[in-house]
Amino acid sequence: MKKRLGSIVLCCLLTTTVMAQGIPYKFRIRYGDYTPLANTGFIISGYRLTTDPQGIIDLKFTEEINYVNIESISNKEYEIRYPLEGKAFLPKDPNTFIDIYVARPGPDPLMQIRADIKRSQTAFQNVLIEKLEEESRKGYDGIIELLNEKHIDEARLMEGKLEFLPLISSALNNYLNEARNFNDAFLALSKSLNNNGSYEQLNNTIYKYNDIFNLLNANRDIYQQAIATYWNSKELSLKFSNLIDFAIEDLHRPFILEINYTLINRLYEFSQEKNKRKRKEDGKVLQRDMEVLSSSMSRRLLSLGERITNMNAELKNN
């Protein structure tokens, strides 16, 4: 017991010596809009200190120290947004402010991703009902009315082509673009599992992907019927249908939705792991598996891109 008490006293003496003899630095803690965070506690490399009314903390370190670790005393109230992982390098000029940017923590990004993908699954399961609603709003009745006419005017067919060509091409191109963005954000997250910004980026791409997927999937019957009617080609209409089936069965289901089953739980467990060694080991395995999945997704996206390019070309040239 005496030895333990002696060690504590020794540590306190060493701390006092470092602070008394070190080089003075100024840490400036602010929000993203540069507003100072006043009278708030932070821990800087073990020192528990409070910001002054200007959001500044003065602290000394010996010249042997190159960087410090910064964290909020209450992570529930504030989180460090910059520098990444709360690791700040000390400047050569001690008169230079060391800027620390904070924010109030938002919802758990992993839980948000889980909810977004679940909504996507629900939309997929209810797509037949959504199709009927969309068909009514998008003028599907107009196509049926045209089919019931005995003599179809060529001018009306050309008018229909000019109306649907940009709609179909835009839907296909935007879907491909958002699917690629999803894969890019997913791969970026695999390389920065400790960066909240990477989770937020993936979360944003999911929103955009869901929007275009739902639009394309809900209107596929309209587009297919429009091709069969205005292009007067059952073969081209079937080719479009097969293209959408490929997007759903070969990309959406095995990759976009499968991430929810295979990786979201693992990402959440990784974010909650407190043991540094296990967290590091789990991170390596998780990164490897995410990179493998992303690589496979890239190959499917390449194939999908070729199909969409051919489809758009045939619609334009016929």
N, C-alpha and C positions, 0 to 999 in steps of 0.2 A: 504493500500500500504506500509506503514511504517512497519507494522507487518511482511509482507511477506519479505521485504528487510532484516529485522532483523533476520529472520529465515535462510535466505541464508548465511548471515555472520556467524551465529552460526555454521552452517554445515561446512563451510570452516574452522573455528577455530578447530572444532572437528577433521576434516580430518588431519589438520596439526599436531595436538597433537598425533593422532594415528601413523602417519608416523614418528614423531620425537621420540616417546617413545617406539615403538614396537620392536619386534624381527626381525632382518634382514633375509630375504629369497632371494634365487636366482632362478629365473625362466629361464630355458634354452629352447628356442623355436627353433625347428629343423624340417627338412623334414624327411621322412621315411628313407632316406639313411644317416641320421645324419648330413647332411649339415646344418650349422646354417642359420637362417633367419635374416639377418641384417637390421637395420634401418627401421623397420616396426612397425606400431602402433597396439597396442592391448589394450583391456579393461580388467583389472583384478579387480573384485569386485568393479567396479565403477571408478577406477583410469585409466585414459587414459595415457599410457606410450609407449615409443618406445624402441625397442631392440637396443643393442649396436652392434658393428661390429662382435662380437662373438655370436649374437643372444640371449643375456642375458638381463634380466630385474631385477633390485634390488628393493625390496619393503619390507616395515616393516608392521607387524601386531602384535596386542596384543596377549598374550598367551591364551586368551579366545577363539580365532578364530581357528577352526579346519580345515576348508576347504575354498576355494575361487572359484569363477566362472570366467572363462576365455572366451573371445570371440574376434574375429578379428574386428577391426574398419570397415573393408570393407569385408563383407562376400562373395562378388562377386569375390574377389581376393584370399582369403584364408579361409579354414574351419578347425576347430579343429577335428582331427581324434582321438587323445588321449590326455587326459583322456576322457572317454565317457561323452557326453553331456557337455563337458568343465568344469567338476567339479573336481578340484584337491585338494587332502588332503595334509595338511601341515605336513612335516616330524617332528619327535621328535628332530632330530639333524638339526638345521638350516643351517649347513654347507653342507648338502646333497642337490644336485641340484634337482629341481622340473622340470622334463622333460615334455615338451609339444610338441606334434608332429602335424604338419599341412600338408595340401595338397591343391593344387589348385582345386576348385570344378569342378567336371565333370558333365555330363548330368544328368538331373533329373532322378533318378532311377525309379520312378513311371511311368514317361512318356516312359522310355525305356521298362519297363515291358509291358505297353499297346501296344507298337509297336511290340514287340516280339510275343505277343499272337495274335495280328491282323495278323501277317505274318503266324502264325500257322493256323488260320482260312482260310486264302487265300489258303494255301497249301492243306488244307483239301478239299476245294471246287474244286480245280483243280486236284484232285488226279487221276482222270481217265486218263487225258493226261499224267501225270507223270508216271502212271503205264505202259502205252504203251511204253514210252521212256525207262523205266527201264527194261521192258521185253525184248526189243531189245538188250540192253547192257548186260543183265545177261544170255543170251543164251536160251531164251524161245523157239526160233526156233528149238533148239536141242531136246527139249521135244516133240514138234509137229512132228518132223521128226521121232522120235522113235515110236510115236503112229501110224504113217502111215505104219510102217513095219508089214508084215504078221507074222513073227516069231520073238518074242522078246527074246533075249538071256538072261538067268538068270544072267550071269556075268555082263552084262550091267546094269541090274536092281540093283545088289549089288553095282556096281560102283556109280550109281546115288544116292543110299542111303547114301553111305559114303561121297559123295560130299555135299548133302543137309542137312544131320542130324546136323552137327555143325553149318551150316548157320542158320537154323531155330531155333535151341536151343539157339544159341548166340543172335539172334534178340529178341526172347521172353524174355530171362533172362535179357538182357540189358534194354529192355523196362520197365520191372517190377522194376529193380533197379533204373532207372532214375525217374520213377513215384513216387517211395518211397522217393527219394531224394527231389523231388519237394514238397511233402507233409511235409517232415521234415523241409525244409527251410521255407515253408509257416507257419508252426506252430511256428518256432523260431521267425519269424517276428512278430507274434501276441503277443509275450511276450516281444518284444523290439522295439516298434513302433517308438522310437526316435533315433534308432541306424542306421546310414547310411550303416554300414557294413551288417546288416541283409537284407536290400533292395538289396545290391550288390550280396549277396549270393543267394537270390531268382532269381535274374536276371541271374546269371550264370547257375542255375539249369534249367531255362527255355530254354536256348540255347541248353543244352545237351538233354533235353527232346524232344525238337522239332526235333533234328537231328535223334534220334532213332525212334520217332513216324513216321516221314516222310519215313524213310527207311523201316520200317515194313509195313506201310500202302501201300506204293508204290509197294512192292513186294509180297503182300498177295496172289495175283492170281498165281504168279509163284510158291510160296511155296505150295499152295493148289493143283495146277496141278502136282507138283513134287510128292506130297504125293499120289495122286490118281494114278500116273503112276508108280513110283518106289516101292511104298509099295503095289500097286495094291489093294487099299482099298478106295472105295467111302465113306464108313462110317467114316474112319479116316480123310479123306479129309474134310468131312462135319463138323466133330468135330473141326478141325482146324479153319474153316471158322466161326463157332459159337463162338469160343474163341476170334477171332479178333473182331467180332461184339460186344461181351461183353466188350472188352477193349475200343472200340470206344463209344458205346451207354451208357454204365454203368459207365465209368470212365472219358474218355476224354471229352465228351460233357457236362455232368452234373457237372463236377468239374473243370477240367483244363480250359476249355473255359468259363464256367459260372463265374469263378472268374473275368474275364474281364468285365462281365456285372454287377455283384453285388458288387464287392469290390474294384476294381481299382479306380473307381471314388471317393469312400469314403476314400480310403487311400490318394489320392491326396488332397481332401478337408481337411483331418486331418492334412496333412503336411503344409497346407497353413494357418491354423487357428491361429490367433494371440491372441485371448482371452484365457488366461491360464485356467480359470475355465471350459469353454466350451470344450477346447482341452482335458482336463483331463476326462470330462464326455464322450465325443465322443470316446476317447481312450478305456475306459472301455467297452462300447457297442461294439466297433469294435473288441476288443480282444475276447469278448464272442462269437460273431458271427463267427469269424475266427476259434476259437477252436471247435465250433459245426461243421462247415464245414469240418475241418481237421479230426475230429472224424469219421464222415460219410465216408470220403475218405479212412480212415484207414480200415474200414470194407470192402469196395469194393476191396481194395488192397489185403486184406487177402483172399478173395474169388478168385481174379484173380491169386494170387500166387498158390493156390491149383489147379486151372485149368491148369496153365502152368506146374506145377510139373507132373500132370497126363499125359499131352500131351507129354512132353519130355520122360516120362517113356514108353509110348506106342510106340513112334517112335523108341526108342532104342531097345525095346523087340520084335518088329515085323519085 
